[in-house]
Amino acid sequence: MNTFNPQQKRIAFIHASWHTDIVLKCLDGFKDELASRGYDISNIDVIAAPGAYEIPLQAKLLAKSGRYSAIAASALVVDGGIYRHDFVAAAVCNGLMQVQLETEVPVLTAVLTPHNFHEHDEHKNYYARHFLLKGQELANAADQAMRLTASSKALA
């Protein structure tokens, strides 16, 4: 029998250090939503990575530690006028998927790559609101993934 207790779950939240005024809104939404679902937000460890590209390695190291029931990641990868943003976003998402497949720890992503982002107030405000919503969605996915993983592992 699987007895899932959200108050006992430890979660890692890794974020890129670029655009933290926007990216950390995801953490706000994530914490608020998990708290509303009965999670103890003091069990959410927040880890700052230099950029999005560095997130998968940290996710793998944290997942392999055995301390975490889930790993969540957030970053804003913007188009700086070169192709690199597409490469970075794809590498990060592929890396995060590989981590969860190798470690059997749910790894969830709110690493977003907008097509049109400009450093002015209108876009900053829009994406700040968007990341708050994405944080809530990320928390929902984390909750469901942890419950499903616990249930599936109990069958083994």
Residue pairs with C-beta under 8 A, 6 or more apart in sequence:
1 154
2 150
2 151
2 154
4 146
4 147
4 150
4 151
6 34
6 37
6 38
6 39
6 40
6 143
7 38
7 39
7 40
7 43
8 40
8 43
9 39
9 43
9 69
9 70
9 146
10 43
10 44
10 45
10 67
10 68
10 69
11 34
11 39
11 43
11 44
11 45
11 68
11 69
11 70
11 71
11 72
11 142
12 44
12 45
12 47
12 59
12 62
12 67
12 68
12 70
12 71
12 72
13 27
13 30
13 44
13 45
13 46
13 47
13 72
13 73
13 74
14 47
14 48
14 49
14 55
14 58
14 59
14 62
14 71
14 72
14 73
14 74
15 23
15 24
15 26
15 27
15 46
15 47
15 48
15 49
15 73
15 74
15 75
16 23
16 48
16 49
16 50
16 51
16 52
16 54
16 55
16 74
16 75
16 76
16 77
16 111
17 48
17 49
17 50
17 51
18 51
18 52
18 75
18 76
19 76
19 78
21 124
21 128
22 76
22 124
22 127
22 128
22 131
23 74
23 75
23 76
23 131
24 74
25 128
25 129
25 131
25 132
25 135
26 74
26 110
26 131
26 132
26 134
26 135
26 138
27 46
27 74
27 135
28 132
28 135
29 131
29 132
29 133
29 134
29 135
29 136
29 137
29 138
29 139
30 44
30 72
30 74
30 135
30 136
30 138
30 139
30 142
31 41
31 44
31 135
31 139
32 135
32 136
32 139
33 135
33 136
33 139
33 140
34 41
34 44
34 139
34 142
34 143
35 41
37 139
37 143
39 143
45 68
47 58
47 62
49 55
49 58
49 75
51 75
51 88
52 75
52 76
52 77
52 88
52 89
52 92
52 111
53 88
53 91
53 92
55 73
55 75
55 92
55 95
55 96
55 111
56 91
56 92
56 95
56 96
56 98
56 99
57 95
59 71
59 73
59 95
59 96
59 99
59 107
60 99
60 102
60 103
62 68
62 71
63 71
63 99
63 100
63 103
63 105
63 107
64 103
68 105
69 105
69 106
69 146
69 149
69 150
70 105
70 106
70 107
70 108
70 142
70 145
70 146
71 99
71 100
71 105
71 106
71 107
71 108
72 107
72 108
72 109
72 110
72 138
72 139
72 142
73 92
73 96
73 107
73 108
73 109
73 110
73 111
74 109
74 110
74 111
74 131
74 134
74 135
74 138
75 92
75 110
75 111
75 112
76 112
76 113
76 114
76 117
76 127
76 131
77 85
77 88
77 89
77 92
77 111
77 112
77 113
78 85
78 113
78 114
78 117
79 85
79 113
79 114
79 115
79 116
79 117
85 113
86 113
89 111
89 113
92 109
92 111
93 109
93 111
96 107
96 109
96 111
97 107
99 105
99 107
100 106
100 107
104 149
104 153
105 149
106 142
106 145
106 146
106 149
108 138
108 141
108 142
108 145
109 138
110 131
110 134
110 135
110 137
110 138
112 130
112 131
112 134
114 127
116 123
117 123
117 127
